[in-house]
């Protein structure tokens, strides 16, 4: 009997194909993505060098947290402010200024002679990063028009952002073992100089057509609130929430952010447009972004403890596990824009969050046996692929439909969410692993809560965005 292979089913519509980028467009994308990669690298490249750095500079173990906090405070606290200043006075100008400051600060940290000079370098790196990230992102979204080109550009940017954090963990160990901890800061200096040399001749200037006044009260309260909140959460990761300065700065941060909301509701020219914050795409897109970043950094943190302290892997072997994660994230970055083009950013965001949650839950199967390293490698790597899908699709969700004049604000919110996510996850959940009497039990507890929060976020984002069909979300 012959099998009828004919079909009357109409072919499925294909997603739009991104127009080819010109040579100049590719160079612009390279410069902007290299800057984002450099900042992501800075978040993690120093971590494994801390045990060597401390004795060399005469820093006590308790003071080492400031090597991370000194960067995290300004890099998160000043994001919204620099994003708005770029809108008003020129994104290219602020981007280049941030690059120059970042490069000089990295040089200072490279040749630091005592703890004070090193921490000063780290703090200035943070200020430079706060200028680079939102202006670089808004230059990208204004250079590449909304649609397939922007999807592709943000896909590449998101891939490098995720890859930079992972590469930093591996590269930091290699550089510290071979050339010493100062080479990690020297690498960032070289990166900054290369980008700074290329950027002026490639990047166009962009700003809002009018010149509204800067909302100074709003800038002071939101910057102060973010600085206080990030300090409290970063410090709590080391000492817990019971210390007086942590509680005081946590309350002060929340109070300042509440005051910021009240000021913005009454300001004629607000730093952040409250109607913008009420847009479903921006509100729920940032919820998805906050959860995917905070929960993924927490998983990486507790798995690092698990692999070395429970399975007794070396630092190099642990780096290989996260190296696999980085490679698969890069692979995912090539395909996520195509998925977004076919299914839309909203569905991609919800599906990516759900996939990340399920794969994190699979880590509940890890134990003390040798096979657990393979489960951990596979689950965290596949979860990272979904995480990258969430990063790219939430960036597209938040920036879609936003006028060019407000792209700095929208991308400032995106990058603030990223920074806050990288900061809050470990203090809120990671501490459960470090304070548990049995590390493996603590890791399982963190993983269960992590997966539950991601899956709950996927459901909430799906409900929150379900009626927003007019936007490309």
C-alpha positions in Angstrom: 0.0 0.0 0.0 1.4 3.3 -1.1 1.8 6.0 1.5 0.4 9.4 0.5 3.1 12.0 1.2 1.1 14.9 -0.1 -0.3 17.4 2.3 -2.6 20.3 2.0 -1.3 22.1 5.0 -0.1 25.6 4.2 3.6 26.3 5.1 4.1 28.0 8.4 5.0 31.7 8.2 8.7 32.3 8.7 10.0 34.9 11.2 11.5 38.0 9.6 15.1 37.8 8.7 17.4 40.5 10.1 18.8 42.8 7.4 22.5 42.4 6.9 24.6 44.7 9.0 27.0 46.9 7.2 30.7 46.8 8.0 30.4 50.0 10.1 27.4 48.6 11.9 29.4 45.5 12.8 32.2 47.7 14.2 29.7 49.8 16.2 28.2 46.6 17.6 31.7 45.3 18.4 32.7 48.4 20.4 29.4 48.5 22.4 29.4 44.8 23.1 33.1 44.8 24.0 32.4 47.5 26.6 29.5 45.5 28.1 31.7 42.4 28.2 34.5 44.3 29.9 32.1 45.4 32.7 30.7 41.9 33.1 34.2 40.5 33.3 35.0 43.0 36.1 32.1 41.5 38.2 33.8 38.1 38.5 37.5 38.2 37.4 38.7 39.3 40.8 36.8 36.8 42.9 39.2 33.9 42.8 42.1 36.3 43.3 40.9 37.6 46.7 42.8 35.0 48.8 46.1 36.1 47.1 45.3 39.8 46.9 44.5 40.2 50.6 47.9 39.2 52.0 49.8 41.1 49.2 48.1 44.4 50.1 47.8 43.8 53.8 44.0 43.5 53.8 42.3 41.4 56.5 39.9 38.6 55.5 36.9 40.6 56.8 38.0 43.6 54.6 38.1 41.6 51.4 34.4 42.0 50.8 35.1 45.6 50.1 37.1 44.6 47.0 33.7 43.5 45.6 31.4 46.0 47.4 33.5 49.1 46.5 32.8 48.3 42.8 29.1 47.2 43.3 28.0 50.3 45.2 28.7 53.0 42.6 28.2 50.7 39.5 24.6 50.1 40.7 23.9 53.3 42.5 24.7 55.7 39.7 23.1 53.8 36.8 19.8 55.6 36.5 21.5 59.0 37.0 24.1 58.5 34.3 21.4 57.0 32.0 19.4 60.2 32.3 22.5 62.5 32.0 23.4 60.7 28.8 19.8 61.4 27.5 20.2 65.1 28.2 23.8 65.9 27.5 24.9 63.2 25.0 25.2 59.5 25.3 28.4 59.2 23.3 30.0 61.9 25.5 29.1 60.1 28.8 30.0 56.7 27.3 33.5 57.9 26.4 34.0 59.7 29.7 33.0 56.4 31.5 35.5 54.5 29.4 38.3 56.9 30.2 37.5 56.8 33.9 37.2 53.0 33.9 40.6 52.6 32.2 42.4 55.0 34.6 40.8 53.4 37.6 41.8 49.9 36.4 45.4 51.2 36.0 45.2 52.5 39.6 44.0 49.2 40.9 46.7 47.4 38.9 49.5 49.3 40.6 47.8 49.8 44.0 50.3 50.1 46.8 47.9 49.7 49.8 44.3 48.8 50.5 43.1 52.5 50.2 44.5 53.0 46.7 43.2 49.6 45.6 39.7 50.3 46.9 39.7 53.8 45.4 40.5 52.2 42.0 37.7 49.7 42.5 35.2 52.5 43.4 36.2 54.6 40.4 35.8 51.5 38.2 32.3 51.3 39.5 31.5 54.9 38.6 33.0 54.4 35.1 30.8 51.2 34.7 27.7 53.1 35.8 28.4 55.6 33.0 29.3 52.9 30.4 26.5 50.4 30.8 23.3 52.5 30.4 24.7 54.8 27.7 26.2 51.9 25.8 22.9 50.1 25.9 20.9 53.2 24.8 23.4 53.8 22.0 22.8 50.3 20.9 19.0 50.6 20.9 19.0 53.9 19.1 21.6 52.8 16.5 19.8 49.6 15.6 16.1 50.1 14.7 13.4 48.2 16.6 12.8 44.8 14.9 15.1 42.0 13.7 18.3 44.2 13.7 17.8 45.3 17.3 16.8 41.7 18.3 20.1 40.5 16.8 22.2 43.2 18.4 20.7 42.7 21.8 21.1 38.9 21.4 24.8 39.4 20.9 25.1 41.9 23.7 23.2 39.6 26.1 25.4 36.6 25.2 28.5 38.6 25.9 27.1 39.9 29.2 26.4 36.3 30.4 29.7 35.0 28.9 31.7 37.8 30.5 30.6 36.8 34.0 31.5 33.2 33.4 34.7 33.8 31.5 35.8 36.1 34.4 35.6 33.2 36.9 37.8 31.0 34.7 40.2 33.6 33.5 40.6 35.1 36.9 42.0 31.8 38.2 44.3 31.3 35.3 45.7 34.9 35.4 46.2 34.8 39.2 48.1 31.5 39.1 50.3 32.5 36.2 50.8 36.3 36.3 49.5 37.3 39.7 46.3 39.0 40.8 47.4 42.4 39.4 47.1 41.0 35.9 43.3 40.7 36.3 43.1 44.5 36.7 45.7 45.0 34.0 43.5 43.0 31.6 40.7 45.5 32.2 43.0 48.4 31.5 43.9 47.0 28.1 40.3 46.3 27.3 39.3 49.9 28.2 42.1 51.4 26.1 41.2 49.3 23.0 37.5 50.3 23.2 38.4 53.9 23.9 40.7 54.0 20.8 37.9 52.7 18.5 34.8 54.3 19.9 35.2 58.1 19.1 35.4 57.5 15.3 32.5 55.1 15.2 29.8 56.1 17.6 27.3 58.8 16.7 26.3 61.4 19.3 22.7 61.1 20.5 20.6 63.0 23.0 17.0 64.2 23.5 16.1 67.1 21.0 15.2 69.4 23.9 17.2 70.2 27.0 15.0 69.7 30.1 16.4 70.4 33.5 17.9 67.5 35.5 15.6 66.4 38.3 18.1 66.9 41.1 15.9 65.9 44.1 15.0 62.7 42.2 18.6 62.0 41.3 19.7 62.5 44.9 17.0 60.2 46.4 17.2 57.4 43.9 21.1 57.4 43.9 21.2 57.5 47.7 18.5 54.8 47.9 20.3 52.4 45.5 23.6 53.0 47.2 22.2 52.3 50.6 20.3 49.2 49.4 23.2 47.7 47.5 25.5 48.3 50.5 23.1 46.6 52.9 22.6 43.6 50.7 26.3 43.2 49.7 27.4 43.5 53.4 24.6 41.1 54.5 26.2 38.4 52.2 29.2 38.4 54.6 27.8 39.3 58.0 24.1 38.6 57.9 21.2 41.0 58.4 21.6 41.4 62.2 24.4 44.0 62.2 23.3 47.6 62.9 24.8 49.2 59.8 23.1 46.7 57.6 19.7 47.3 59.2 20.1 51.1 59.2 21.2 51.3 55.5 18.5 48.8 54.5 15.8 51.0 56.1 17.3 54.2 54.8 17.5 52.8 51.2 13.9 51.8 51.2 12.9 55.1 52.7 14.9 57.1 50.1 13.4 55.0 47.2 9.9 55.7 48.6 10.7 59.4 48.7 12.0 59.1 45.1 8.6 57.8 44.1 6.8 60.7 45.8 9.1 63.3 44.3 8.7 61.8 40.8 4.9 62.0 41.0 5.1 65.7 41.6 8.0 66.7 39.4 7.3 68.6 36.2 10.4 67.0 34.6 11.0 63.8 36.5 14.1 61.7 36.3 12.0 58.6 35.7 8.5 58.9 34.1 6.0 57.2 36.4 3.7 56.5 33.4 6.7 54.6 31.9 7.1 52.5 35.1 3.4 51.7 34.8 3.8 50.2 31.4 3.2 46.5 31.6 6.2 45.7 29.4 8.6 47.7 31.6 7.1 46.7 35.0 6.8 43.0 34.3 9.8 42.8 32.0 12.0 44.1 34.8 10.4 41.6 37.3 11.5 38.8 34.9 15.0 40.3 34.6 15.4 40.7 38.3 14.5 37.1 39.0 16.5 35.6 36.3 19.7 37.5 37.3 19.4 37.1 41.0 18.5 33.4 40.9 21.2 32.4 38.4 24.0 34.2 40.3 22.8 32.4 43.4 22.9 29.0 41.7 26.5 29.7 40.5 27.5 30.8 44.0 26.2 27.7 45.8 27.4 25.3 43.1 30.9 26.7 43.4 30.8 25.9 47.1 29.3 22.4 46.4 31.8 21.4 43.7 34.8 22.4 45.8 33.7 21.6 49.4 31.4 18.6 48.9 32.9 17.0 45.7 36.4 18.3 46.5 37.1 19.5 42.9 40.0 21.8 42.4 39.6 25.4 41.4 40.6 24.5 37.8 38.1 21.6 37.6 35.4 23.9 39.0 36.3 26.4 36.3 35.9 23.7 33.6 32.3 23.1 34.8 31.5 26.8 34.4 33.5 26.9 31.1 30.9 24.4 29.7 28.2 26.7 31.0 29.8 29.6 29.1 30.2 27.8 25.8 26.5 26.7 25.8 25.4 30.2 26.7 27.3 31.5 23.7 25.6 28.9 21.5 22.2 29.9 22.9 22.9 33.5 22.1 23.1 32.7 18.4 19.6 31.2 18.4 17.6 33.3 20.9 16.9 36.2 18.4 15.4 33.7 16.0 13.2 32.3 18.7 12.1 35.8 19.6 11.4 36.6 16.0 9.1 33.5 15.8 7.4 33.6 19.1 7.8 37.1 20.4 9.7 38.5 23.3 6.9 37.9 25.8 6.5 34.2 25.1 10.3 33.8 25.0 10.7 35.5 28.4 8.0 33.3 30.0 9.3 30.1 28.4 12.9 30.9 29.3 12.0 31.6 32.9 10.0 28.3 33.1 12.9 26.4 31.5 15.4 27.9 33.9 13.2 27.0 36.9 12.8 23.4 35.8 16.5 22.9 35.1 17.5 24.5 38.4 15.0 22.1 40.2 16.9 19.2 38.5 19.9 20.1 40.6 18.1 18.8 43.6 19.4 15.4 42.4 23.0 16.2 43.2 24.7 14.4 46.1 28.1 13.1 47.1 28.6 10.6 44.3 30.9 11.1 41.4 28.0 11.2 38.9 26.7 14.3 40.5 29.4 16.4 38.8 27.9 15.4 35.4 24.4 16.3 36.6 25.5 19.6 37.9 27.4 20.4 34.7 24.4 19.5 32.4 21.7 21.1 34.5 23.5 24.5 35.2 24.6 24.7 31.6 21.2 24.1 30.1 19.7 26.4 32.8 22.1 29.1 31.6 20.9 28.7 28.1 17.4 29.5 29.3 18.8 32.3 31.5 20.3 33.9 28.4 17.0 33.6 26.6 15.4 35.5 29.5 18.1 38.2 29.5 17.7 38.9 25.8 13.9 38.8 25.8 13.4 40.9 28.9 15.7 43.6 27.4 13.6 43.6 24.2 10.4 43.6 26.2 11.4 46.6 28.3 12.9 48.7 25.4 10.3 47.9 22.8 8.0 50.9 21.9 10.0 53.3 24.0 10.8 56.6 22.2 14.5 57.3 21.4 14.4 60.3 23.8 13.6 57.9 26.7 15.9 55.0 25.7 18.4 56.1 28.3 15.8 55.8 31.0 14.5 52.4 29.8 18.0 51.0 29.4 19.0 52.5 32.8 16.1 50.5 34.3 17.3 47.4 32.5 20.9 47.7 33.7 19.8 48.7 37.2 17.7 45.5 37.3 20.8 43.5 36.2 23.0 45.1 38.9 20.4 44.7 41.6 19.8 41.1 40.5 23.5 40.2 40.7 23.6 41.8 44.2 20.5 40.6 46.0 20.4 36.9 45.2 23.4 35.7 47.2 22.6 37.7 50.4 19.0 36.6 50.4 19.4 32.9 49.5 23.1 32.1 49.4 23.5 32.7 53.1 21.3 29.7 53.8 24.0 27.5 52.3 26.9 29.1 54.1 25.2 29.1 57.5 23.9 25.6 57.3 25.5 23.0 59.6 25.5 20.6 56.6 26.5 22.3 53.3 24.8 19.8 51.0 21.5 20.3 52.9 21.9 24.0 52.7 22.7 23.8 48.9 19.5 21.7 48.4 17.4 24.3 50.4 18.8 27.1 48.3 18.2 25.3 45.0 14.6 24.4 46.0 13.8 28.0 46.9 15.6 29.3 43.8 13.6 27.1 41.4 10.3 27.9 43.2 10.9 31.7 42.8 11.8 31.4 39.1 8.7 29.3 38.3 6.5 31.7 40.3 8.0 34.6 38.4 7.3 32.9 35.1 3.6 32.5 36.0 3.4 36.2 37.2 5.1 37.6 34.1 2.8 35.5 31.9 -0.3 36.9 33.7 1.1 40.4 33.8 1.9 40.6 30.1 -1.0 38.5 28.7 -3.1 41.5 27.5 -0.3 43.6 26.1 -0.6 42.8 22.4 0.1 46.2 21.1 3.7 46.0 22.2 6.3 43.7 20.7 6.4 41.8 24.0 
